[in-house]
Structure formats: structure tokens, C-alpha cells
Amino acid sequence: MVVHAAFEYIREVMRAPSVATMTDSSLRIAYLWLVLVVGMSLHASYDLSAIRFGVDVTIEGSKGVVPWSNFWLKTIFYVVPTMFGTACVVFSGKAFRWINFAGAALFMLANFSHIASQGFHLSPPLQAAQTVLLVAMVVINVPLVMQSFRYARAS
């Protein structure tokens, strides 16, 4: 049963249009999703870069156990956008286009709310770098949402 389902999935992927025949819109959307994943990776990297300067980066009150919320945050902000970017190259159905638009809008809302909750700190330097990066993520998210909406509406 599982093997049959796997072969059906592979057959479906093989029937999907190739990258060469994808629309400019879907490729732009995939690119923007993947740029956001890189930005999210930089965001995490910035926090850890303080270690080089002797800053204690542990979360206050943590007891040495990584909570499940960390897993869910990483899944939502790394895996899901990566999957959306990849799916834009493979799928082009109407339902997927609208799901992609909703995902892009929710991602922008999450990025914007993160900035709002953190405030616009321009000192010390590490906080300034984080603020600039987070603003850039929202700025990149705007064309992703706009392009995703146009792409969904065109279906």
C-alpha cells in the first residue's frame, strides 16, 4: 500500500511541468520564498554570533532542555517556507495558488508582528543588525504576497 502510494506520488511529480515550462510568476515566488528562508537562517545566526564576543546567549530561566516549541518554530519558519518555495516549482493548481497566497500573507504577518514585539532597537550593534534584517524580511515579504495574490487570481 505504502509502496503503491509512493509510486503514485512519483508519477504525479513526473507529470508536473518542468522548471523550463514554469511561469515567471511561480519562479519569482519560489525565489522569494527561498530568500526568506536564507534571511530566517541569518536571523538565527545573528543571535549566536554574540558568542564570539563572550556574550551569554542562553535564554533566561532555561534548564538545558530544548522545548517542543523550538521544534515547532523551526518547522514553521524554516521547513514550511522551503516547502512552499519548492512546491511553487512543482504544483500550479488553483487550490495550491490560493494556499500559497495565504501562507505568504501569514508569514508576512508573523514577520511584522515579530518586529513590532521586539521594537526597533538600534543599539547595541547586534540588535541594530537584527532590526535591519527583520525589516528587510518584511520588505521582501511584500512582493511575495503581491506576486502570490496575482498568481492565485490568474488561475
Contacts in CASP RR format, 6 or more apart in sequence:
PFRMAT RR
TARGET T0000
AUTHOR 0000-0000-0000
METHOD contacts of the structure
MODEL  1
MVVHAAFEYIREVMRAPSVATMTDSSLRIAYLWLVLVVGMSLHASYDLSA
IRFGVDVTIEGSKGVVPWSNFWLKTIFYVVPTMFGTACVVFSGKAFRWIN
FAGAALFMLANFSHIASQGFHLSPPLQAAQTVLLVAMVVINVPLVMQSFR
YARAS
13 90 0 8 1.000
16 90 0 8 1.000
16 91 0 8 1.000
16 92 0 8 1.000
17 92 0 8 1.000
19 27 0 8 1.000
19 89 0 8 1.000
22 89 0 8 1.000
22 92 0 8 1.000
23 92 0 8 1.000
23 151 0 8 1.000
25 147 0 8 1.000
25 150 0 8 1.000
25 151 0 8 1.000
25 154 0 8 1.000
26 88 0 8 1.000
26 89 0 8 1.000
26 92 0 8 1.000
26 151 0 8 1.000
27 88 0 8 1.000
27 89 0 8 1.000
28 143 0 8 1.000
28 147 0 8 1.000
29 85 0 8 1.000
29 88 0 8 1.000
29 100 0 8 1.000
29 104 0 8 1.000
29 144 0 8 1.000
29 147 0 8 1.000
29 148 0 8 1.000
29 151 0 8 1.000
30 85 0 8 1.000
30 86 0 8 1.000
30 88 0 8 1.000
30 89 0 8 1.000
32 140 0 8 1.000
32 143 0 8 1.000
32 144 0 8 1.000
32 147 0 8 1.000
33 81 0 8 1.000
33 82 0 8 1.000
33 84 0 8 1.000
33 85 0 8 1.000
33 88 0 8 1.000
33 104 0 8 1.000
33 144 0 8 1.000
34 81 0 8 1.000
34 82 0 8 1.000
34 85 0 8 1.000
35 140 0 8 1.000
36 81 0 8 1.000
36 107 0 8 1.000
36 137 0 8 1.000
36 140 0 8 1.000
36 141 0 8 1.000
36 144 0 8 1.000
37 78 0 8 1.000
37 81 0 8 1.000
37 82 0 8 1.000
39 133 0 8 1.000
39 136 0 8 1.000
39 137 0 8 1.000
40 77 0 8 1.000
40 78 0 8 1.000
40 81 0 8 1.000
40 137 0 8 1.000
41 78 0 8 1.000
42 133 0 8 1.000
43 130 0 8 1.000
43 133 0 8 1.000
43 134 0 8 1.000
43 137 0 8 1.000
46 126 0 8 1.000
46 129 0 8 1.000
46 130 0 8 1.000
46 133 0 8 1.000
47 57 0 8 1.000
47 130 0 8 1.000
48 57 0 8 1.000
49 126 0 8 1.000
50 57 0 8 1.000
50 126 0 8 1.000
51 57 0 8 1.000
55 126 0 8 1.000
76 110 0 8 1.000
77 110 0 8 1.000
80 103 0 8 1.000
81 107 0 8 1.000
84 100 0 8 1.000
84 103 0 8 1.000
84 104 0 8 1.000
87 96 0 8 1.000
87 100 0 8 1.000
88 100 0 8 1.000
92 155 0 8 1.000
93 155 0 8 1.000
94 152 0 8 1.000
94 155 0 8 1.000
97 148 0 8 1.000
97 151 0 8 1.000
97 152 0 8 1.000
97 154 0 8 1.000
97 155 0 8 1.000
98 152 0 8 1.000
98 155 0 8 1.000
100 148 0 8 1.000
100 151 0 8 1.000
100 152 0 8 1.000
101 145 0 8 1.000
101 148 0 8 1.000
101 149 0 8 1.000
101 151 0 8 1.000
101 152 0 8 1.000
103 148 0 8 1.000
104 141 0 8 1.000
104 144 0 8 1.000
104 145 0 8 1.000
104 148 0 8 1.000
105 145 0 8 1.000
105 148 0 8 1.000
107 141 0 8 1.000
107 144 0 8 1.000
108 138 0 8 1.000
108 141 0 8 1.000
108 142 0 8 1.000
108 144 0 8 1.000
108 145 0 8 1.000
111 134 0 8 1.000
111 137 0 8 1.000
111 138 0 8 1.000
111 141 0 8 1.000
112 138 0 8 1.000
112 141 0 8 1.000
114 134 0 8 1.000
115 131 0 8 1.000
115 134 0 8 1.000
115 135 0 8 1.000
115 138 0 8 1.000
118 130 0 8 1.000
118 131 0 8 1.000
118 134 0 8 1.000
119 131 0 8 1.000
120 131 0 8 1.000
121 127 0 8 1.000
121 128 0 8 1.000
121 130 0 8 1.000
121 131 0 8 1.000
122 128 0 8 1.000
122 131 0 8 1.000
END
